[in-house]
Amino acid sequence: MSGSFKKNLKKIKWIDSSELHFPLTKEEFIQRLESNLDPYRPQGMFEAFSSSPNDYVGKIKGDMVLMRRKRKIFDWTGGAVLVDGRLRESVGGVVFSSEIKFPDWIPRIVIIFLSLIYGFFFLLFFSGTLTPEESWMGLFLLLHAVIILSVFYLLFRKAISSGKYHFEKDIKEFMK
């Protein structure tokens, strides 16, 4: 993901970050985290019916951690939010710096899809192909675009903040 696109997503709060400190060794932290993670694999249709007691799936490679909450029934965005983190040792223990975000392709697809749809309709409206009797459609399209974009904005923002809240709460519980 390019730097300016990422900076803009942080500005609109579609990406958030967190830094947590734990008084553990790095190996002990990784061991506790691994015991609460199922192996990472693509999201399946039946993941909500998994018999595993773990709420997260993920993988740990060296200092890198990639994890996400398991899908649950009627939780539309919880399983899509990723926690991409790095571990580093400090004087008092281990520091877990993480970025809470959607996979890179989700915001891009939403932005491109909505831009194409509304761009096409506004092009039709401003090109003069609509008759004067149909001129009310421009105002309707503008209102519709504002509402739909607001819904996506608020839905993604709420998913990120909820994902961050659950991640921080759960990771602190794992490390007790």
N, C-alpha and C positions, 0 to 999 in steps of 0.2 A: 504494500500500500504506500502510495507516495506521501511525502511529508506534509504537503499543504492540504491534501484531502484528509489525512489523519488529524491535522491540527483543526480543520473545520469540524470534523466529527466530534472532537473533544470540546469545541466551543459550544456546539448544540447539545452536548451531553449524551451523545450516542457512544462514547468511549469514556470510561472512568478508570482511575488508577487507585491503588491501595498499597500501603507499605505496613507490614505487620512484623513485630519483633517478638521472638520467643526465646526463653532461656533454656534452649536445648542445643545439643550438638547437631550438626548437619545430618549425620547418619541417623540419629534418633528421630529427627524431624521427618526424614524421608521414609523411615520404617513405619512411623505412625500414620503418615499420609497414605502410603501404599496399602496399609491394612484397611483403609476406608475408601479405597478406589476400586472399581471394577475395571477390567481392561478396556482401553479405548477402542471403539469400533464405530463404523457409521451408524447413524440413528436408524433403528429399525422400527417397523410399524408396531411391533408388540413389546417395545421396551418398557412401556408403562406396566406391563404384567410380569416383569422380571421377579424372580423369587429371591434375589439377592437383597440383603438388608442394607447395602450401601446405597447412598443417595447420589453418589457422584461416579462418573467414569472419567478416566484420564490416563495419562502416561507421564513417566518421569525419565528423562534422559540427562544424566549428569546434573547440571545446575538448572536445567529447563523443566518447567512443569506446564502441562496443558491439560485442563480438566473442564468439565461442564456438569451441570446437574442432569440427572436422568429425567426423561420425559415422564410426566404424570398426566393422568386423565384430566381434561379441561384446563390444563396449564399450557397456553398457546405459545408462549415465548420462553419459558424457563429453560427448556432443553436446548435452546439455540444460543444462549449466552455463554461465551467461552471465557475462561480465566487463563490467561497466558502469563506465566510468572517465571521469575528467576530467584534462585536462592544464593545467598552469600553469607559467609560467616563474618561475624563482628565480635567485638570484645565480650559482650554480654550474652552471646548466643548466636542465633541465626536470624537473618532478615529475609522476609519473603516479600519481594516487590512484584506486584501483579498489575495487569491491565485487564479490565473487564470490558468485553466488546462482543459484537456479533462476528461471525466469520466474514472475511473481507468481501465476499461476493454479495451478501444480503443487502447492505445499504446501497451498493452500486446498482443492483438490479432494481430496487425500489425507485431510486432516483431516475434511472434511465427509463424504466417502464412508464412512470407517471409523466416524465418530460415528453416522451414520444406521444402519449395519448393526448395530453393537453396541448402540446405544440401543434399537433395535427388539427385539432378542433379550432384553436386560435388562428392558425393559418387559414383555414376555411372561412372563419369569420371575418378576418381582416383582408382577405383577398377579394372580397366583394361577391363571392358566389352565392351568398345568402341574400334573399330579397329584403327590402325594408321592413316587411311585415314580420320577418324572422329575426329582427335585430335584438329582440329581448333575449335571444339565446346567448349573446355575448356576456351579458350580466349574469345569467344563470350559470354559464360555464365558469366565470370568474368566482362566483360564490361557491360552486361545487368544488373547484380546485382548492380553494382556501380550506374548506371543510375536510376534504379527503387528505390533504397534506397535513393538516393539524392532527387528524386522527393518527396517521402514521408516525408523526413526530412524537406525539404524546405516548403512543403505544410502545415505541422503541425506547424512549426515555424512561418510561416506567419499568420496562423489562430490565434495563441496565441498572437502575437504582435498586430494584428488587433483587437482581442477581448479586449485586455487591453486598447488600444487606445479608442475604442468606449465606453467601460465601464467607464473609467475615465472621458471622455467628457460628457457622459450622466448623470452620478451620480452628477457631478458638476452642470449640468443644472437642475436636479431634486431638488437640495438643494437651489436654488436661491430664 
